[in-house]
Amino acid sequence: MDGPNLRNSRYVGILAVASCLILIGGWLVRPRDLPEKAAPTPSETELEQLARRTERRSLDSMAKYFARVANDVEPSVAYARRAQVSGIVWDEGRLVTSPIADSNAPLAFSVTTSSTEVDGHPAIWGPNLPLAAVGIDQKFLLTPVRRATSLPQSGEWVLAVWRTGLTSTFAAGNFRQTVSTDCGTTPVDEVVSSLVLVEAMRGGGLFDIDGQLVGMMLPCGARMIVVAAASIQRILTGANTIEQRVRGSYGLGLEPLSPEEQDYFGTTKGLLVREVWTGLAGDSLRAGDVVMAVDGVDLMTPENLRAMTTSSDAPVELSILRASKRLTVALPRIGIETEPRATPAGAGVTLESPRTEYHIGTVRPDSPAARAGLLAGDRVVRIDQAEPRSLDQVNRRLSDDKRLPVWFEVHRGGRRWGTLVR
C-alpha cells in the first residue's frame, strides 16, 4: 500500500474508535429514571398564612387608594374652628355645614381649608333646616366639591371625609340604599351605608370612590344621617327667601291666609303666624296671630317682611291681630348681617307662665283633625286661641263636627304649630 492510502485508512480508523468511545461514554452517563415523588401538601396553617398575606396585600392597596381619594377631596372639606364642625365648599361663594348653636349661624365664621383660612357670614339657616349655608368672599379661590350625578350601586365602596382642625380623617364603608325621611319639617333623602356615624363627623362629606360627593353627614333630630347631595341642593334652592330668613332669625313661620282662614280670623290682610319655634326671638308670638303691619307698614306679601331682616339697633314693631284684638309687639331686630343674640330685657316681649298641655292620644283616620295635620302625640296648647281647661274639652272639640271650624295650636318638635280643623 502506498503512503497516501495508508494515511487515509489510519484516519478513518481513528474516527471510528472515537465514535465508539463517545457512544460508550454517553451510554454510561445517560440519566437514570428517577423514582417519582409527590410534591409536599401544604398544611392548613400554611394555606391560612398564604391567604392572609394575599388579603393583606389587597387591603393595603385599598387603604392606599382610599387615602389618595381622601387627599384629592381634602381641598373641598373645610373646618369651622369656632363651631368645631366640618363643612363642604359647595360652590365658589358658599360653604354648607352643620347647623350651629342649635338653629342659628354666628356672624364671624372662620373657615379653614388645606390651603387657606377665610371668614364667612351666615347666608341660610333656620331651626327647620338640617344644614346651614355660609357665604364666602369670592376673591378667595376655594375648591368647590364635585357632586355625584348618580348614586353608587348597592355594595360599592364609599368614603366619609371630615376635619378636626387642619387634620382630615376618613373612613370607608359600603353603600346600601337611600330612604326618604323627615328632618324636623324638612323632607330629605337619607343615604344608608355600613358606616357608623359619630358626632365628630358633623358637616363632613360622603364620597364615592371617584371622589364625587354623595351626601353630607348632618344631624337629623337625635341621630346623625347622611343627607343626599340632591336633597341639599333642593334645600339651598328653596331656602334663600325672605320667609326663611325670618324663620331663621325669629323662629316665625308666616304664610298668607287661605280663604277658610280669612273667614275664620275675619281678615283678608296680613300674614298668619303658622309656627313659632321656641327659644328664638319671636317666641312671644302665638301660632294663630295675624301680623298686620311691620314698623307701621301694612303687611301685604312676604316681601314686606324684609324690614325684619335689616340691621338696626331699634326693635321691630309688629302690629298683630290676636283673638279679634289689635296688639303691638316689639321684637329685637335681627338682620342677616347681625349675629343672633338672646332677647334683651325690655324689648316688649311678654313672658308667659308655664302652660298645661294635653296630649292627643289618637287621631282617627280620615277625620277632620287628621286632614288638618294633627298627629297622635301632639300637645294641645290652645283651642281657638284660649288655653283648654281640661282634657275632656280637648276631646270634645276634636270630636264635635258641629262646632267646626276650630283653630288648634299644638306643641310639636320644638315648635308651636297651628292649623284650622274644619
SULWONOR-V404813 format. One line per field, one symbol per residue. psi: psi as a letter, one per 20 degrees, with the letter a starting at -180 (. if undefined). A space follows every 10 residues. Layout:
# SULWONOR-V404813
psi = ???
This chain:
# SULWONOR-V404813
psi = prghhghhgg ghgghggggg ggggghhhjq pqoqpppqqp pqrhgggghg gghghghggg ggghghhggh hhihiiorpo hgilqrrpog ahjqppaqqp lgiqprgonp ppaiirprqr qpgprqiiqj rqpppppiip nroqqpppiq qrqpiqqqpp prqncipqqq qqappfrqqp rpndjoprpp ppaiqoprhi ipirqpqrij kqphaqoqqn cjrpropqhh hghgghgiim rgghhgghgi kpopqqqrgh hgggikqjrr ppohqopqir hjiirqoiqo ohqolippoh rhhiihhijq pqhqqpppoq ooljqpqppp qpporijppq rqpqqjjjpp pqqpqpqppo gqopqjrhgg hijqqpiqop gqpljqpqhr hhgghghhin hhjqqpppoq poljqpqqqo p.
